[in-house]
């Protein structure tokens, strides 16, 4: 039986590695951001320790830059293992907790590519889980872009990896992944009980709190999969030409019934915590009623998936994605195909459907 324990979403301020739209990378900001994140965890551990600390997407670099500056890719991205994860491992040992987050990663296996990578570091200091983000049409490589070779190298389980720990079975999904029910469902089908969601959320209309979009998505992913979900967003942007208050905050922890247990109703730096009761979750999963995860008919849904291709896999097998624009142009082609074949109903006849793609 796992005792009740505390988890924390750590909403950190960030000094962007690219502080100026037209300027060079300020690489020392990467270390500055890492130091600040570790200091926040160490400070919290002194007075209200947690067993899981989740950091935001881009907590080490800020959101912009990698796709625009391939020449700096080796400097901006990290390697796993490497000095940055070693530092996080040292703090994990010191606070006797799991620390998770996201980094830009380069790997010798894939020259000229970079990845958006979720990670979980154990109290031993070891990185025990590495996950490559599946969704978001930007310039990084995604597992589906090189699907066959990816699975040949790492195995099917590494598409949706889950690690079994003394504090529950954990998996990562990053930022935009939250909008795809398949992501959380595949992780839950691999045993995940706690979904860790490092994210980078600004102030677009679809992110407005309490009115739909991502807010509903987070609660739904927890509810429909009987999972806890921890989501950590960035805080303020400091020392840059970005607006200081660019990010919307609202880091949060959601229980397996879809209820928000704690939320950062503010921007800037803040840490929100909540108790995780795995025994209650496991009791719920052992029941039949309202157990959506046990009742899902995978074979029925697989038939529809097999007969209808939306965004195809293996799109960038032979070369890395051609930046953000390359994926956007491919996406426009896909939407046009779906309009042409009748999967999507075309807009009103008075308007040219090509104008929408």
PyMOL commands that set and color helices and strands:
alter all, ss='L'
color gray80, all
select helices_A, chain A and resi 28-47+66-68+70-76+83-95+143-154+156-159+175-179+181-189+205-207+214-225+278-285+292-295+298-307+323-340+353-356
alter helices_A, ss='H'
color red, helices_A
select strands_A, chain A and resi 5-11+14-15+52-55+98-105+115-121+127-132+163-165+168-172+194-198+228-232+237-238+252-254+260-263+270-276
alter strands_A, ss='S'
color yellow, strands_A
deselect
rebuild
show_as cartoon
